[in-house]
Amino acid sequence: MSRTVRFSGTVLAASAVLLALAGCTAADGADGAAAVVAPAPDAAAAEVCDAVDAALPERVEGQARADGADIPAYVAMWGDPAIVLRCGVPLPLVLTPGEEGYDPLADAVDVNGVSWLLEDAPGGGKLFTTTHRTVHVEVSVPAAYAPEVNPLVDLAEAIAGQVPLDELYAQEELYGAPPAGS
């Protein structure tokens, strides 16, 4: 299996900043763990998220997957501080036309065929959200795991295998370019 990571141009500059901030973290919970909000996917997305959950690896970035009744539905966690995956999240506002801050050219990274929006996470680290997929998956990676993109390598197979490409991007993969008139 080959592993590839491709960055958009501005991500490389942001990576240098990330390395400088690698020691900065924040916690929301009383026990030092960040509060995790369960996503609320619709029925079709929930089915995809169940398939993603079944395909997720037991280890991400060398960290064991947490288990227990206290982990919300459609959420998976690895390590301490936790790498958190939430499946069935809404499209980020930065990618939503008409929303304040909309930026169709926002920083993105491609990891083993899965495209991710790259944003700063509240409290440090990075927040990655899949793009070009029918269901959005979000991964929060604390700065302790810098470079924060690395856990995406471990997650790419489960995402690529279980979350279908959006129709436009599926056609692009089939034909090598977007359909005429797009």
C-alpha positions in Angstrom: 0.0 0.0 0.0 1.5 3.3 -1.0 1.1 6.4 1.3 0.8 9.8 -0.3 0.2 13.2 1.2 -0.2 16.2 -1.0 -0.4 19.7 0.3 -1.9 22.8 -1.3 0.6 25.7 -1.5 -0.3 27.6 1.6 -0.4 24.5 3.8 3.4 24.2 3.7 3.7 27.6 5.3 1.1 26.7 7.9 2.9 23.5 8.7 5.9 25.6 9.8 3.7 27.5 12.2 2.2 24.3 13.5 5.6 23.0 14.4 6.3 26.2 16.4 2.9 25.8 18.2 3.3 22.0 18.9 3.4 22.5 22.6 0.1 24.5 22.9 -3.0 22.5 24.0 -6.3 23.3 25.7 -8.8 21.2 27.5 -12.5 21.7 27.9 -13.5 19.0 30.3 -13.0 18.9 34.1 -10.9 15.7 33.7 -8.6 17.3 31.1 -10.4 15.7 28.2 -11.9 17.9 25.5 -15.7 17.9 25.4 -16.9 16.0 22.3 -20.3 16.8 20.8 -22.0 13.9 19.0 -22.9 14.6 15.4 -26.5 14.1 14.3 -26.3 12.6 10.8 -29.5 11.9 8.8 -30.5 8.2 8.3 -28.5 7.8 5.1 -25.3 9.4 6.6 -25.8 7.3 9.8 -25.6 4.1 7.7 -22.4 5.3 6.1 -21.0 6.3 9.5 -21.8 2.8 10.9 -19.8 1.3 8.0 -16.9 3.8 8.7 -16.9 2.9 12.4 -16.7 -0.8 11.6 -13.7 -0.2 9.2 -11.7 2.1 11.5 -8.3 0.9 12.7 -7.7 -0.1 16.3 -4.6 2.1 16.3 -4.1 5.6 14.9 -0.7 7.3 15.1 0.4 4.5 17.4 -2.5 5.2 19.9 -5.1 2.6 20.9 -8.8 3.2 20.2 -10.8 4.1 23.2 -13.9 2.2 24.0 -16.7 2.6 26.5 -20.3 3.7 26.9 -19.2 7.3 27.5 -18.1 7.8 23.8 -20.9 9.4 21.8 -22.5 7.8 18.8 -20.6 8.4 15.5 -17.5 9.3 17.4 -14.2 7.4 17.7 -11.2 8.4 19.8 -7.5 7.3 20.1 -4.9 8.3 22.6 -4.5 10.9 25.3 -4.8 13.7 24.4 -7.5 12.2 22.1 -7.5 12.2 18.4 -11.2 12.5 17.8 -13.1 11.4 14.7 -16.8 12.5 14.2 -18.8 11.1 11.3 -21.8 12.8 9.8 -20.9 16.4 10.6 -22.2 19.3 8.5 -20.2 20.9 5.7 -17.9 23.5 7.3 -19.0 27.1 7.0 -15.8 28.0 5.1 -17.0 25.7 2.3 -20.7 26.7 2.4 -21.6 29.3 -0.3 -23.2 32.4 1.2 -21.8 31.9 4.6 -19.5 34.6 6.2 -15.9 33.5 5.6 -16.8 31.3 2.6 -13.6 30.3 0.9 -13.8 27.8 -1.9 -9.9 27.9 -2.1 -9.4 27.1 1.6 -6.3 25.1 2.5 -6.7 21.4 1.8 -4.6 18.3 2.0 -5.0 15.0 0.1 -4.0 11.9 2.0 -4.1 8.6 0.2 -6.9 9.8 -2.1 -9.0 11.4 0.6 -9.3 15.2 0.5 -9.4 17.1 3.8 -10.2 20.8 4.6 -7.4 22.0 7.0 -8.4 24.4 9.8 -6.9 25.4 13.1 -8.7 23.6 15.9 -10.0 25.6 18.9 -7.3 25.4 21.6 -4.6 24.3 19.3 -3.9 21.5 16.9 -5.7 21.0 13.6 -9.2 20.1 12.5 -9.6 18.2 9.3 -12.9 17.7 7.5 -13.4 15.5 4.4 -14.3 17.2 1.2 -15.6 15.7 -2.1 -17.5 13.0 -0.1 -21.2 12.4 0.4 -20.8 12.3 4.2 -18.4 14.6 6.0 -16.0 13.2 8.5 -14.1 15.5 10.9 -10.9 14.6 12.7 -9.5 16.8 15.5 -5.8 16.2 16.1 -4.1 17.8 19.1 -0.8 19.6 18.6 0.8 16.9 20.7 0.8 14.8 17.5 2.5 17.3 15.2 2.7 17.1 12.3 -1.1 16.8 12.8 -1.7 15.4 9.3 0.0 12.0 10.1 -3.1 10.4 11.8 -5.0 10.9 8.5 -2.7 8.2 6.9 -4.1 5.6 9.3 -7.7 6.7 8.7 -7.6 7.1 4.9 -8.5 3.5 4.0 -11.6 3.4 6.2 -12.8 6.8 4.8 -12.0 6.0 1.1 -13.5 2.6 1.4 -16.8 3.5 3.2 -17.7 7.1 2.3 -18.6 7.5 -1.4 -17.3 10.4 -3.4 -19.7 13.2 -4.2 -21.3 12.6 -7.6 -19.2 15.4 -9.3 -15.9 14.0 -7.9 -16.9 10.4 -8.7 -17.3 11.4 -12.3 -14.0 13.2 -12.3 -12.3 10.1 -11.1 -14.0 8.0 -13.8 -13.3 10.4 -16.6 -10.3 12.4 -15.4 -12.0 15.7 -15.5 -15.3 17.3 -14.4 -18.3 16.8 -16.8 -18.8 19.4 -19.4 -20.8 22.4 -18.2 -19.6 22.0 -14.5 
